[in-house]
Amino acid sequence: MRSMMKAKEPTLSSIAKTLEEHGELSVFIIEHMATKEDLAIEIGRSESRMLDAIDRTFGNLQGDVVAMTRKIDEKDSVLVRTLTRKRVVTKPEAKRILAMSPFPHPAQ
C-alpha cells in the first residue's frame, strides 16, 4: 500500500514570513504604481509627440509635392514653348496654357 503523506501544517514563523513578504510586495507596488493622473499626463504627452511628428512629416511631404509640381510645371513650360516655336501650338494657345494653375506664368 501507498503511504499517504500528510501536508505539513504551516508554522507560525512561516506564516509571519509570508505575511512580511506580502507586505513588502504591497509596499513596492504602491510606491511604483502609476496613478490615473500619471497615466493621463503621459497619454497627453504621447499624443502631443505623435501630433508633432505627424505635422513635421506632413510639412515635409507638402514641400516635396510643391517641389515636384514646380519641376513638372517647368517641363510643361519648356514643352509649350517648344511646340509654339515649331508652330504646333499658336501663341494665344500657349499663353492660355501657361496661364493655368498651379503656377501661372505672366503673359509673354
C-alpha positions as CSV (number, residue, x, y, z in Angstrom):
1,M,0.0,0.0,0.0
2,R,1.0,3.5,-0.7
3,S,1.9,5.6,2.2
4,M,-0.1,8.7,2.4
5,M,1.8,11.9,3.0
6,K,0.1,14.5,5.1
7,A,0.5,18.1,4.2
8,K,2.8,19.9,6.6
9,E,1.0,22.3,8.8
10,P,2.3,25.8,8.4
11,T,4.2,27.1,11.4
12,L,3.6,30.5,13.0
13,S,7.0,31.7,11.8
14,S,6.4,30.6,8.2
15,I,3.0,32.4,8.2
16,A,4.7,35.5,9.6
17,K,7.4,35.3,7.0
18,T,4.8,35.0,4.2
19,L,2.9,38.0,5.5
20,E,6.1,40.0,5.7
21,E,6.9,39.2,2.1
22,H,3.4,40.1,1.0
23,G,3.7,43.3,2.9
24,E,7.0,44.2,1.3
25,L,5.5,43.4,-2.1
26,S,2.4,45.5,-1.4
27,V,4.6,48.5,-0.4
28,F,6.7,48.1,-3.5
29,I,3.6,48.0,-5.7
30,I,2.1,51.1,-4.0
31,E,5.3,53.1,-4.3
32,H,5.9,52.2,-8.0
33,M,2.4,52.0,-9.5
34,A,1.1,54.7,-11.8
35,T,-1.9,56.7,-10.8
36,K,-4.7,57.6,-13.2
37,E,-3.3,61.2,-13.2
38,D,0.1,59.9,-14.1
39,L,-1.4,57.9,-17.0
40,A,-3.4,60.8,-18.2
41,I,-0.4,63.1,-18.2
42,E,1.7,60.5,-20.1
43,I,-1.1,59.9,-22.6
44,G,-1.3,63.7,-23.2
45,R,2.5,63.9,-23.8
46,S,2.4,60.9,-26.1
47,E,-0.4,62.4,-28.1
48,S,1.4,65.7,-28.4
49,R,4.6,63.9,-29.6
50,M,2.7,61.9,-32.1
51,L,0.9,65.0,-33.5
52,D,4.2,66.9,-33.7
53,A,5.7,64.1,-35.7
54,I,2.7,63.9,-38.0
55,D,2.9,67.7,-38.5
56,R,6.6,67.5,-39.4
57,T,6.0,64.6,-41.8
58,F,3.1,66.4,-43.4
59,G,5.1,69.6,-43.8
60,N,7.9,67.6,-45.4
61,L,5.5,65.9,-47.8
62,Q,3.9,69.2,-48.7
63,G,7.4,70.6,-49.5
64,D,8.2,67.6,-51.7
65,V,4.9,67.8,-53.6
66,V,5.4,71.6,-54.3
67,A,9.0,70.9,-55.5
68,M,7.8,68.1,-57.8
69,T,5.0,70.2,-59.1
70,R,7.3,73.0,-59.9
71,K,9.6,70.7,-61.8
72,I,6.6,69.4,-63.8
73,D,5.4,72.9,-64.4
74,E,8.9,73.8,-65.7
75,K,8.8,70.9,-68.1
76,D,5.4,71.8,-69.2
77,S,6.6,75.4,-69.9
78,V,9.5,74.1,-72.0
79,L,7.2,71.8,-73.9
80,V,4.7,74.6,-74.7
81,R,7.5,76.9,-75.8
82,T,8.9,74.2,-78.0
83,L,5.6,73.4,-79.5
84,T,5.0,77.1,-80.1
85,R,8.4,77.5,-81.8
86,K,7.6,74.5,-84.0
87,R,4.2,76.1,-84.8
88,V,2.3,73.2,-83.4
89,V,0.6,75.5,-80.8
90,T,-0.4,79.1,-81.6
91,K,0.8,81.9,-79.4
92,P,-2.6,82.6,-77.9
93,E,-3.0,78.9,-77.1
94,A,0.5,78.9,-75.5
95,K,-0.4,82.0,-73.4
96,R,-3.7,80.3,-72.3
97,I,-1.8,77.1,-71.3
98,L,0.9,78.9,-69.5
99,A,-1.6,81.0,-67.5
100,M,-3.1,77.8,-66.0
101,S,-2.5,76.6,-62.4
102,P,-0.8,75.6,-60.3
103,F,2.0,78.1,-61.2
104,P,0.6,80.5,-63.8
105,H,3.2,82.4,-65.9
106,P,2.7,86.0,-66.7
107,A,1.6,86.7,-70.3
108,Q,4.5,86.9,-72.6
